[in-house]
Amino acid sequence: MNGYLHLWLIPLLPLAGFLINGLLGRRLPKPVVTAVALLAPLASFAIVAVAALNFFWHIGPFASVLPYTETCPIAWISVGTLHIDFSFVLDQLSLVMLLVVTGVGLLIHRYSVGYMAHDEGYARYFSYLNLFLFFMTTLVLAGNALVMFIGWEGVGLASYLLIGFWFQKTTAAEAGKKAFIVNRIGDFGFLIGMFLLLANFGTLTFSEIATKLGQDPGWTGGVVTVIALSLLLGATGKSAQLPLYIWLPDAMEGPTPVSALIHAATMVTAGVYMIARNHVLFDHSPFALSVVAIVGAATALFAATIGLVQNDIKRVLAYSTISQLGYMFLACGVAAYSAAIFHLMTHAFFKALLFLAAGSVIHGLGGEQDLRKMGGLRKKLPVTFWTMTAAVFAIAGFFPFAGFFSKDAILYAAFQQGTAGKALWFVGVVTALLTAFYMFRLWYLAFFGESRSPEVHAHESPWSMLGPLVILALLSIGGGWIGMDRFGSFLSAVTGPTIDPATAAGGKSLDLILSAVAVAVALVGWYIAHSFYKQKPERPAKLAAAMPGPYKVLANKYYVDEIYGATVVKPLMLTSTYVLGWVVDKAILGGSAWLLGGLATFAGALLQRWQSGNIRSYAAWLAVGAAAVLLFALVPWATFLANFGIHLTMAGN
Amino acid sequence: MGTIDNSILTLILLVPLAGAILVALFPDRAKLPNWIALLTSLATFVLTLHLPFHYDLARGGFQFVVNKPWIENPAIAYHVGIDGLSLWLVLLAGLLAPIGVVASWNAIHSRRKVFFVLFLIQQTAMFGVFLSLDLMLYYGFWELSLVPMAILIAMYGRKDGPKAALKFFLFTFIPSAPLLVAILWLYARTGSFDFTTLQTLIAYGQFPAGPLCWVALAFLFAFAVKVPVFPLHGWLSDTYSEAPVALAMVVAGKLGLYSMLRFHIGLFPVQARAAAPYLIALAVIGILYGACLALVQRDFWKLIAFAAVSHLSLVVLGIYGFTFIGTSGAIYQILSHGVVDGALFLLLGVLYDRYATSQINAYGGLAGRLPRTATLFVLTTLAMIGLPILSGFVGEFLILSSTFGGVSRGWAVAASLGVILGAAYMLWLVQRVFYGPQSDLVSSKPPDDLHLGELALLWPLAVLTLVMGVAPSIWLPTIEQGVHLPPLITHSGPGFVTLTSTPMGGLR
């Protein structure tokens, strides 16, 4: 790699961390493991920060212009006309994403030192975490789709390893495998998308594709739609959207900091990032865009309804992650890519915080995850409580917390898109209501009232864990103050211009009205949660008893896992076992081979003698076989057969 | 060319044979046969290493050629040489030889002498297949590669060796007979077994089209069984279950696939093009069929047998797609498959050695007992399922993308589904063997993780898969030299078939 920013160090330093701790970790003293594990993300973050200083404020010797590219002089794959480089691109989009990934990544590494302190797989844990950072930064920096695919599959691998980190647990191993396979279904879409890109554009480099699309206005609909939808399939796998979201709730089997980093803040946002990265393709296909919007809105609402009735603290957060990712897809679907990335960033702050705070609760309760067994933790875990409160207010969308600004930007962008946009906006608002409800439900159940398992003596976590909580809490409070306008104009060089409320239909007042509606709705959600779980705690049970059917459907997550099991997995296994295995392979193919080998009985008789165990007889058979072959080869067949009127050769030869 | 260049291929052929004679002469005492076999195979590997460093890429074509008349009548010549196609395959065979010896080190504890004699003869035969440029010589080596295999399967079978050997015998020897007849027919018409001579004569239309069609089919049939191509895979799962690890890792794939490229497409381009649509269909069926059956196997040898059907079918798809990129990808995939399958067989051999069963449900929780085995097994699995930056991905991507762009979108999409199924059956295998609570079998035996010798083989293989995934540029330029697409057929009138040469490269 050439270039002055040394972007290649950003992924390679965590890779070095992975190799050191992965290969030698078991033999290294723990402080060394910790140092290696923390230095890798720290160094990567430092490089990204230096690059950011360059470009935001022109500080430092390299006041230069984005995008900035580094390409490895030796091609990765080069055959015939196909030429694929290892190339990294730093532009506004990847810069923001890198800051989030390495920044939040660093905090969660730090938090893990405390959380995983007593785990015997300490070094293995950190090596996987570093491996994740290697792949994630590769994904973000990629200058072409195939390099992005390295990161794309790689983060899936890291996720697989970390979900199944406690591999002795069957559920954990099962969940890791499920995550990888479901993601592979998405990757299949990504692959088909790449094949289409190669076949139509002859390149996988993002900038070249954008240029070619820009040059020829004829590229609309048709093949572009198919490409965009294939990529969307990939995105729904990685970002846990309908219909491929099913792996994410199970992914909660992993250690909680992993859920925070990979299954909330960074990896699952890769789908959003990928769509934003390829937005030129989506812009050329209104149909694909509307599919993105519908998938996003539907997922947001769907996951939020499941989140209403979950009792495992991490599962509530998992469904809320799916729901929030739905908002980001919705934003992409109305071409508000910068709003999607804005929400991606604020969500990374508050969702990482929610998970880390939940981890602190679980840690303090000695592994308890069931909300029904918590309660009254406000006094016992004060720092956790206050930081969690900031995150709950942020995700519910209260002014001036971070989530307010980004969610507002998405809902506003949706509202601007005609009648369909109004419908999307409405779904978004209903989801916001549900979100506020289930988040405050969690808040009340965990921290208020009386402890429901008095035998457990909850204790606050050490400051090594609380430090990251406080930093993330500050970001969850202040992270949105940049404002959509500034954020959008910074990203506009990559993601295209954003709607300016001052000039758009409805003007500034519409923006204010919509914001007011969103906050009002969040207040309603809070109020309901308050009345259900603070004032009259007997109410939820009564309501569930009054509507057993809907409650059962929600509690069982709409039976989606069961439906997939019955319609995909089971038929596949049964067909493979019986139709392919027994009928085709054993009966038809095996049977015909057996018939063809009718003489096999004869040969078998020979072979029994062959098996007599006498070495000399093997040698004899070998000799006989070779002789037969030679004899066969040396017989003048042509002349021999000519005697019977069969002429292998033409006359005169 | 120096003298070593003139004799290198002959040395590669003779050293294993000399080793076999040495093993036969010395007594079967202690581990003497093992050591002789190890030293011989290492020496051969070192000899093969000479080739890539001295192959003149700029010149291309066949190099290190030796062409001497051997038998006057019939005119069989000792004609050997390598080009970009066979170069790396010879190296692969050289690499797998010492690995096979180490894999047999403890697994073979009786009649070591016979085992290693036959093993080394098998080595020579495999080299011979890759090197021969005379059809009769080639046929001799081809047959020779089958004989030790059948005997060793019968002798060392785990449960029912003779039955598996019989199956192997019937499936592979019978198709060899039409192959021989076809070769003799070519000889009868031309008086030559020489590959290049025959290639030229066939290209110039010196043969009647009708019989030539059957001749090409006889070639194809023999190779397709050996690969194996669906639905001719009946022998593979029994052979994998019964054959000693060292032989199972080389029995499928490369010999048949190489022969397809060299002798089916190379000699009969027109007929190969005509057969291609059927082979593409069979290949895609094989990819999905093999994967589906791998999903439901309960025995890990059978599981990887069907996995091999799936992976080898992908290579067949690349070969018969007749795109430059696809063929290059196919050759690369043969190499990757050889390395990855070698590692996988070693690891499964380790499991079988320690726990004496191949029933998957007898295992469980092994990662807690044998962490090194688990690590390397997961790494090998990832290379196998085509994780980018490991070796399996490069060939898979090249084959699938070129099939999509240059052959058929439908078949390419169907074949790509194998990517999902491949992850499913391999990760499920990993989960059942290594994760979850420890099974009774696993907890009842003392942990016996990989030994130094096994580690010394497996880590280099793991590193090699990584290098092959990151820097395919080391191999691809030579491979490109070995890609010869059959000319396109254009029908310029009734009864006339004209050939136009394809430009190198290009997706379409």
Interface residues (C-beta under 8 A of the other chain):
Chain A: I74 A75 W76 I77 S78 V79 G80 T81 L82 L146 F149 I150 E153 G154 L157 Y160 G164 F167 Q168 K169 T170 A172 A173 E174 G176 K177 F180 I181 R184 I185 D187 F188 L191 I192 M194 F195 L196 L198 A199 G202 L572 M573 T575 S576 T577 L580 G581 V584 D585 L589 G590 A593 L596 G597 A600 A603 G604 L607 Q608 W610 Q611 I615 Y618 W621 L622 G625 A626 V629 F632 A633 L634 W637 A638 L648 T649 M650 N653
Chain B: P74 R111 V114 M136 Y139 G140 E143 L144 V147 I151 A154 M155 P162 A165 L166 K167 F169 L170 F171 L180 V181 L184 W185 A188 R189 P208 P231 G234 Y289 C292 L293 L295 V296 F324 I325 S328 G329 G365 A367 G368 L382 L387 P388 I389 V394 F397 L398 L400 S401 F404 G405 A412 V413 S416 L417 V419 I420 A423 A424 L427 W428 V430 Q431 F434 Y435 G436 P437 Q438 V470 A471 P472 S473 L476 E480 M504 G505 G506 L507
